Amino acid sequence: MHGNAQQYAKYASELQCPPAFIALMLRDIADTFEENAIKGDKGCDCC
């Protein structure tokens, strides 16, 4: 996860995006995973 965060920080720098935009994008991704978990879509034994 740390590596992913660093990669997104690099993208933000290259694209000259404000950090809030990247944070919003990552929150949207996390929300999608959480919504799927609520619906019972657990495709692994890790949870």
C-alpha distance matrix in Angstrom:
0.0 3.8 5.3 5.0 6.2 8.7 9.8 10.6 12.4 14.2 15.3 16.5 18.5 20.0 21.0 22.0 20.4 20.5 17.3 18.5 18.5 14.8 14.2 16.6 15.2 11.7 13.9 16.0 13.3 12.3 16.1 16.7 14.7 16.5 19.8 19.5 18.9 21.9 24.0 23.5 21.5 19.7 19.5 18.2 19.3 16.0 17.1
3.8 0.0 3.8 5.4 5.1 6.3 8.7 10.0 10.6 12.4 14.4 15.3 16.7 18.5 20.0 20.7 19.5 19.4 16.1 18.0 18.3 14.7 14.3 17.3 16.2 13.1 15.5 17.9 15.7 14.9 18.7 19.7 18.0 19.5 22.9 22.9 22.3 25.2 27.4 27.0 25.2 23.4 23.3 21.8 22.7 19.4 20.5
5.3 3.8 0.0 3.8 5.4 5.1 6.2 8.7 9.8 10.5 12.4 14.3 15.3 16.5 18.3 19.5 18.8 19.4 16.6 18.9 18.6 14.9 15.4 18.2 16.5 13.8 16.9 18.8 16.2 16.3 20.1 20.5 19.0 21.1 24.2 23.9 23.7 26.8 28.6 28.2 26.0 24.3 23.6 22.4 23.7 20.7 22.2
5.0 5.4 3.8 0.0 3.8 5.4 5.0 6.2 8.6 9.7 10.5 12.3 14.2 15.2 16.3 17.8 16.6 17.3 14.7 16.5 15.8 12.0 12.6 15.1 13.0 10.4 13.7 15.2 12.7 13.2 16.9 17.1 16.0 18.4 21.1 21.0 21.2 24.2 25.9 25.8 23.5 22.3 21.7 21.0 22.8 19.9 21.1
6.2 5.1 5.4 3.8 0.0 3.8 5.4 5.2 6.2 8.6 9.9 10.5 12.4 14.3 15.3 16.0 14.5 14.6 11.6 13.5 13.5 9.8 10.0 13.1 11.9 9.3 12.3 14.6 12.8 13.0 16.5 17.6 16.8 18.6 21.5 22.0 22.1 24.7 26.8 27.0 25.1 24.1 24.0 23.4 24.9 21.8 22.4
8.7 6.3 5.1 5.4 3.8 0.0 3.8 5.5 5.0 6.2 8.7 9.8 10.6 12.3 14.2 14.9 14.3 14.9 12.3 15.1 15.0 11.5 12.5 15.7 14.5 12.5 15.7 17.8 16.2 16.7 20.2 21.1 20.4 22.3 25.1 25.5 25.8 28.4 30.4 30.6 28.4 27.3 27.0 26.2 27.7 24.6 25.6
9.8 8.7 6.2 5.0 5.4 3.8 0.0 3.8 5.4 5.0 6.3 8.7 9.9 10.5 12.2 13.8 13.4 14.8 12.9 15.5 14.5 11.0 12.9 15.5 13.4 12.1 15.7 17.1 15.1 16.4 19.8 20.1 19.7 22.2 24.6 24.7 25.4 28.2 29.7 30.0 27.6 26.7 26.1 25.6 27.6 24.9 26.0
10.6 10.0 8.7 6.2 5.2 5.5 3.8 0.0 3.8 5.3 4.9 6.1 8.6 9.7 10.3 11.6 10.4 11.6 9.7 11.9 10.8 7.2 9.4 11.8 9.9 9.0 12.6 14.0 12.6 14.2 17.3 17.8 18.0 20.3 22.4 23.0 24.0 26.4 28.0 28.7 26.5 26.1 25.8 25.8 27.9 25.2 25.8
12.4 10.6 9.8 8.6 6.2 5.0 5.4 3.8 0.0 3.8 5.4 5.0 6.2 8.7 9.9 10.1 9.4 10.0 8.0 11.1 10.9 7.8 9.8 12.9 11.9 11.2 14.4 16.3 15.5 16.7 19.7 20.7 21.0 22.8 25.2 26.1 26.8 29.1 30.9 31.7 29.7 29.2 29.1 28.9 30.7 27.7 28.3
14.2 12.4 10.5 9.7 8.6 6.2 5.0 5.3 3.8 0.0 3.8 5.4 5.1 6.2 8.5 9.6 10.1 11.8 10.8 14.1 13.2 10.5 13.1 15.8 14.3 14.0 17.5 18.9 17.8 19.4 22.4 23.0 23.3 25.5 27.7 28.3 29.2 31.7 33.3 33.9 31.6 31.1 30.6 30.4 32.4 29.6 30.5
15.3 14.4 12.4 10.5 9.9 8.7 6.3 4.9 5.4 3.8 0.0 3.8 5.4 5.1 5.9 8.1 8.1 10.7 10.4 13.1 11.3 8.8 12.2 14.1 12.1 12.5 16.1 16.8 16.0 18.2 20.8 21.1 21.8 24.3 26.0 26.6 28.0 30.4 31.6 32.6 30.1 30.1 29.6 29.8 32.2 29.7 30.4
16.5 15.3 14.3 12.3 10.5 9.8 8.7 6.1 5.0 5.4 3.8 0.0 3.8 5.5 5.2 5.6 4.8 6.9 6.9 9.9 8.5 6.8 10.1 12.1 11.0 11.9 15.0 16.1 16.1 18.0 20.4 21.2 22.3 24.2 25.9 27.0 28.4 30.4 31.9 33.2 31.1 31.2 31.1 31.5 33.7 31.0 31.3
18.5 16.7 15.3 14.2 12.4 10.6 9.9 8.6 6.2 5.1 5.4 3.8 0.0 3.8 5.5 4.9 6.6 8.4 8.9 12.4 11.6 10.3 13.3 15.6 14.8 15.5 18.5 19.8 19.7 21.5 24.0 24.9 25.8 27.7 29.6 30.7 31.9 34.0 35.5 36.7 34.5 34.4 34.3 34.4 36.5 33.7 34.2
20.0 18.5 16.5 15.2 14.3 12.3 10.5 9.7 8.7 6.2 5.1 5.5 3.8 0.0 3.8 5.5 7.9 10.9 12.0 15.0 13.4 12.1 15.6 17.4 15.9 17.0 20.3 20.9 20.6 22.9 25.3 25.7 26.7 29.0 30.6 31.3 32.9 35.1 36.3 37.5 35.0 35.1 34.6 34.9 37.2 34.7 35.4
21.0 20.0 18.3 16.3 15.3 14.2 12.2 10.3 9.9 8.5 5.9 5.2 5.5 3.8 0.0 3.8 5.4 9.0 10.9 13.2 11.0 10.6 14.3 15.3 13.9 15.7 18.7 19.0 19.1 21.7 23.7 24.0 25.5 27.8 29.0 29.9 31.8 33.7 34.8 36.3 33.9 34.4 34.1 34.7 37.3 34.9 35.3
22.0 20.7 19.5 17.8 16.0 14.9 13.8 11.6 10.1 9.6 8.1 5.6 4.9 5.5 3.8 0.0 3.8 6.6 9.1 11.6 10.3 10.6 13.8 15.1 14.6 16.5 19.0 19.8 20.4 22.6 24.4 25.4 26.9 28.7 30.1 31.4 33.1 34.8 36.2 37.8 35.7 36.1 36.2 36.7 39.1 36.4 36.6
20.4 19.5 18.8 16.6 14.5 14.3 13.4 10.4 9.4 10.1 8.1 4.8 6.6 7.9 5.4 3.8 0.0 3.8 6.3 8.2 6.5 7.3 10.4 11.4 11.2 13.3 15.6 16.3 17.3 19.4 21.0 22.1 23.8 25.4 26.7 28.3 29.9 31.4 32.9 34.6 32.8 33.3 33.6 34.3 36.7 34.1 33.9
20.5 19.4 19.4 17.3 14.6 14.9 14.8 11.6 10.0 11.8 10.7 6.9 8.4 10.9 9.0 6.6 3.8 0.0 3.8 5.4 5.5 7.0 9.0 10.3 11.3 13.1 14.6 16.0 17.5 19.0 20.4 22.1 23.8 24.9 26.3 28.3 29.6 30.8 32.6 34.5 33.0 33.5 34.2 34.8 36.8 34.0 33.6
17.3 16.1 16.6 14.7 11.6 12.3 12.9 9.7 8.0 10.8 10.4 6.9 8.9 12.0 10.9 9.1 6.3 3.8 0.0 3.8 5.4 5.2 6.2 8.6 9.9 10.7 12.2 14.3 15.5 16.5 18.2 20.2 21.4 22.4 24.2 26.1 27.1 28.4 30.5 32.1 30.7 31.0 31.7 32.0 33.9 30.9 30.4
18.5 18.0 18.9 16.5 13.5 15.1 15.5 11.9 11.1 14.1 13.1 9.9 12.4 15.0 13.2 11.6 8.2 5.4 3.8 0.0 3.8 5.5 4.9 6.1 8.6 9.8 10.3 12.2 14.2 15.1 16.1 18.4 20.1 20.5 22.0 24.4 25.5 26.4 28.5 30.4 29.3 29.9 31.0 31.6 33.5 30.6 29.7
18.5 18.3 18.6 15.8 13.5 15.0 14.5 10.8 10.9 13.2 11.3 8.5 11.6 13.4 11.0 10.3 6.5 5.5 5.4 3.8 0.0 3.8 5.4 5.1 6.2 8.7 9.8 10.7 12.5 14.3 15.2 16.9 18.9 19.9 21.0 23.1 24.6 25.7 27.4 29.4 28.0 28.8 29.7 30.6 32.8 30.2 29.5
14.8 14.7 14.9 12.0 9.8 11.5 11.0 7.2 7.8 10.5 8.8 6.8 10.3 12.1 10.6 10.6 7.3 7.0 5.2 5.5 3.8 0.0 3.8 5.4 5.0 6.2 8.5 9.9 10.7 12.3 14.1 15.6 17.0 18.4 20.0 21.6 22.9 24.5 26.2 27.8 26.1 26.5 27.2 27.8 30.0 27.3 26.8
14.2 14.3 15.4 12.6 10.0 12.5 12.9 9.4 9.8 13.1 12.2 10.1 13.3 15.6 14.3 13.8 10.4 9.0 6.2 4.9 5.4 3.8 0.0 3.8 5.4 5.2 6.1 8.6 9.9 10.4 12.1 14.3 15.5 16.2 18.1 20.1 21.0 22.3 24.4 26.0 24.8 25.1 26.2 26.7 28.6 25.7 24.9
16.6 17.3 18.2 15.1 13.1 15.7 15.5 11.8 12.9 15.8 14.1 12.1 15.6 17.4 15.3 15.1 11.4 10.3 8.6 6.1 5.1 5.4 3.8 0.0 3.8 5.5 5.0 6.2 8.7 9.8 10.3 12.4 14.5 15.0 16.2 18.5 19.9 20.7 22.6 24.7 23.5 24.4 25.7 26.7 28.8 26.3 25.1
15.2 16.2 16.5 13.0 11.9 14.5 13.4 9.9 11.9 14.3 12.1 11.0 14.8 15.9 13.9 14.6 11.2 11.3 9.9 8.6 6.2 5.0 5.4 3.8 0.0 3.8 5.4 5.2 6.4 8.8 9.9 10.9 12.9 14.4 15.5 17.1 18.9 20.3 21.7 23.5 21.9 22.7 23.6 24.7 27.1 24.8 24.1
11.7 13.1 13.8 10.4 9.3 12.5 12.1 9.0 11.2 14.0 12.5 11.9 15.5 17.0 15.7 16.5 13.3 13.1 10.7 9.8 8.7 6.2 5.2 5.5 3.8 0.0 3.8 5.4 5.0 6.2 8.6 9.9 10.9 12.4 14.2 15.7 16.8 18.5 20.3 21.7 20.1 20.4 21.3 22.0 24.1 21.5 20.9
13.9 15.5 16.9 13.7 12.3 15.7 15.7 12.6 14.4 17.5 16.1 15.0 18.5 20.3 18.7 19.0 15.6 14.6 12.2 10.3 9.8 8.5 6.1 5.0 5.4 3.8 0.0 3.8 5.4 5.0 6.0 8.6 9.9 10.3 12.0 14.2 15.2 16.3 18.4 20.1 19.1 19.8 21.2 22.1 24.1 21.5 20.2
16.0 17.9 18.8 15.2 14.6 17.8 17.1 14.0 16.3 18.9 16.8 16.1 19.8 20.9 19.0 19.8 16.3 16.0 14.3 12.2 10.7 9.9 8.6 6.2 5.2 5.4 3.8 0.0 3.8 5.4 5.0 6.3 8.9 9.8 10.4 12.5 14.3 15.3 16.7 18.8 17.6 18.8 20.2 21.7 24.1 22.0 20.7
13.3 15.7 16.2 12.7 12.8 16.2 15.1 12.6 15.5 17.8 16.0 16.1 19.7 20.6 19.1 20.4 17.3 17.5 15.5 14.2 12.5 10.7 9.9 8.7 6.4 5.0 5.4 3.8 0.0 3.8 5.4 5.2 6.6 8.8 10.1 11.0 12.8 14.6 15.9 17.3 15.5 16.3 17.2 18.5 21.1 19.1 18.2
12.3 14.9 16.3 13.2 13.0 16.7 16.4 14.2 16.7 19.4 18.2 18.0 21.5 22.9 21.7 22.6 19.4 19.0 16.5 15.1 14.3 12.3 10.4 9.8 8.8 6.2 5.0 5.4 3.8 0.0 3.8 5.4 5.2 6.2 8.6 10.0 10.7 12.5 14.5 15.7 14.5 14.8 16.3 17.1 19.2 16.8 15.6
16.1 18.7 20.1 16.9 16.5 20.2 19.8 17.3 19.7 22.4 20.8 20.4 24.0 25.3 23.7 24.4 21.0 20.4 18.2 16.1 15.2 14.1 12.1 10.3 9.9 8.6 6.0 5.0 5.4 3.8 0.0 3.8 5.4 5.0 6.0 8.6 9.8 10.5 12.4 14.4 13.7 14.9 16.9 18.4 20.5 18.6 16.6
16.7 19.7 20.5 17.1 17.6 21.1 20.1 17.8 20.7 23.0 21.1 21.2 24.9 25.7 24.0 25.4 22.1 22.1 20.2 18.4 16.9 15.6 14.3 12.4 10.9 9.9 8.6 6.3 5.2 5.4 3.8 0.0 3.8 5.4 5.1 6.3 8.7 10.0 10.8 12.8 11.3 13.0 14.5 16.5 19.1 17.8 16.2
14.7 18.0 19.0 16.0 16.8 20.4 19.7 18.0 21.0 23.3 21.8 22.3 25.8 26.7 25.5 26.9 23.8 23.8 21.4 20.1 18.9 17.0 15.5 14.5 12.9 10.9 9.9 8.9 6.6 5.2 5.4 3.8 0.0 3.8 5.5 5.2 6.3 8.8 10.1 10.9 9.3 10.0 11.6 13.1 15.5 14.0 12.5
16.5 19.5 21.1 18.4 18.6 22.3 22.2 20.3 22.8 25.5 24.3 24.2 27.7 29.0 27.8 28.7 25.4 24.9 22.4 20.5 19.9 18.4 16.2 15.0 14.4 12.4 10.3 9.8 8.8 6.2 5.0 5.4 3.8 0.0 3.8 5.4 5.0 6.3 8.8 10.0 9.8 10.6 13.2 14.4 16.2 14.5 12.2
19.8 22.9 24.2 21.1 21.5 25.1 24.6 22.4 25.2 27.7 26.0 25.9 29.6 30.6 29.0 30.1 26.7 26.3 24.2 22.0 21.0 20.0 18.1 16.2 15.5 14.2 12.0 10.4 10.1 8.6 6.0 5.1 5.5 3.8 0.0 3.8 5.4 5.2 6.4 8.9 8.9 11.1 13.7 15.8 17.9 17.0 14.5
19.5 22.9 23.9 21.0 22.0 25.5 24.7 23.0 26.1 28.3 26.6 27.0 30.7 31.3 29.9 31.4 28.3 28.3 26.1 24.4 23.1 21.6 20.1 18.5 17.1 15.7 14.2 12.5 11.0 10.0 8.6 6.3 5.2 5.4 3.8 0.0 3.8 5.4 5.1 6.6 5.4 7.8 10.2 12.7 15.1 14.8 12.7
18.9 22.3 23.7 21.2 22.1 25.8 25.4 24.0 26.8 29.2 28.0 28.4 31.9 32.9 31.8 33.1 29.9 29.6 27.1 25.5 24.6 22.9 21.0 19.9 18.9 16.8 15.2 14.3 12.8 10.7 9.8 8.7 6.3 5.0 5.4 3.8 0.0 3.8 5.4 5.2 5.3 6.2 9.4 11.1 12.7 12.1 9.5
21.9 25.2 26.8 24.2 24.7 28.4 28.2 26.4 29.1 31.7 30.4 30.4 34.0 35.1 33.7 34.8 31.4 30.8 28.4 26.4 25.7 24.5 22.3 20.7 20.3 18.5 16.3 15.3 14.6 12.5 10.5 10.0 8.8 6.3 5.2 5.4 3.8 0.0 3.8 5.3 7.4 9.1 12.6 14.4 15.7 15.2 12.1
24.0 27.4 28.6 25.9 26.8 30.4 29.7 28.0 30.9 33.3 31.6 31.9 35.5 36.3 34.8 36.2 32.9 32.6 30.5 28.5 27.4 26.2 24.4 22.6 21.7 20.3 18.4 16.7 15.9 14.5 12.4 10.8 10.1 8.8 6.4 5.1 5.4 3.8 0.0 3.8 5.6 8.6 11.7 14.3 16.1 16.4 13.7
23.5 27.0 28.2 25.8 27.0 30.6 30.0 28.7 31.7 33.9 32.6 33.2 36.7 37.5 36.3 37.8 34.6 34.5 32.1 30.4 29.4 27.8 26.0 24.7 23.5 21.7 20.1 18.8 17.3 15.7 14.4 12.8 10.9 10.0 8.9 6.6 5.2 5.3 3.8 0.0 3.8 5.7 9.0 11.3 12.7 13.6 11.0
21.5 25.2 26.0 23.5 25.1 28.4 27.6 26.5 29.7 31.6 30.1 31.1 34.5 35.0 33.9 35.7 32.8 33.0 30.7 29.3 28.0 26.1 24.8 23.5 21.9 20.1 19.1 17.6 15.5 14.5 13.7 11.3 9.3 9.8 8.9 5.4 5.3 7.4 5.6 3.8 0.0 3.8 6.1 9.2 11.6 12.5 10.8
19.7 23.4 24.3 22.3 24.1 27.3 26.7 26.1 29.2 31.1 30.1 31.2 34.4 35.1 34.4 36.1 33.3 33.5 31.0 29.9 28.8 26.5 25.1 24.4 22.7 20.4 19.8 18.8 16.3 14.8 14.9 13.0 10.0 10.6 11.1 7.8 6.2 9.1 8.6 5.7 3.8 0.0 3.8 5.7 7.8 8.8 7.5
19.5 23.3 23.6 21.7 24.0 27.0 26.1 25.8 29.1 30.6 29.6 31.1 34.3 34.6 34.1 36.2 33.6 34.2 31.7 31.0 29.7 27.2 26.2 25.7 23.6 21.3 21.2 20.2 17.2 16.3 16.9 14.5 11.6 13.2 13.7 10.2 9.4 12.6 11.7 9.0 6.1 3.8 0.0 3.8 7.2 8.8 9.1
18.2 21.8 22.4 21.0 23.4 26.2 25.6 25.8 28.9 30.4 29.8 31.5 34.4 34.9 34.7 36.7 34.3 34.8 32.0 31.6 30.6 27.8 26.7 26.7 24.7 22.0 22.1 21.7 18.5 17.1 18.4 16.5 13.1 14.4 15.8 12.7 11.1 14.4 14.3 11.3 9.2 5.7 3.8 0.0 3.8 5.5 7.0
19.3 22.7 23.7 22.8 24.9 27.7 27.6 27.9 30.7 32.4 32.2 33.7 36.5 37.2 37.3 39.1 36.7 36.8 33.9 33.5 32.8 30.0 28.6 28.8 27.1 24.1 24.1 24.1 21.1 19.2 20.5 19.1 15.5 16.2 17.9 15.1 12.7 15.7 16.1 12.7 11.6 7.8 7.2 3.8 0.0 3.8 5.7
16.0 19.4 20.7 19.9 21.8 24.6 24.9 25.2 27.7 29.6 29.7 31.0 33.7 34.7 34.9 36.4 34.1 34.0 30.9 30.6 30.2 27.3 25.7 26.3 24.8 21.5 21.5 22.0 19.1 16.8 18.6 17.8 14.0 14.5 17.0 14.8 12.1 15.2 16.4 13.6 12.5 8.8 8.8 5.5 3.8 0.0 3.8
17.1 20.5 22.2 21.1 22.4 25.6 26.0 25.8 28.3 30.5 30.4 31.3 34.2 35.4 35.3 36.6 33.9 33.6 30.4 29.7 29.5 26.8 24.9 25.1 24.1 20.9 20.2 20.7 18.2 15.6 16.6 16.2 12.5 12.2 14.5 12.7 9.5 12.1 13.7 11.0 10.8 7.5 9.1 7.0 5.7 3.8 0.0
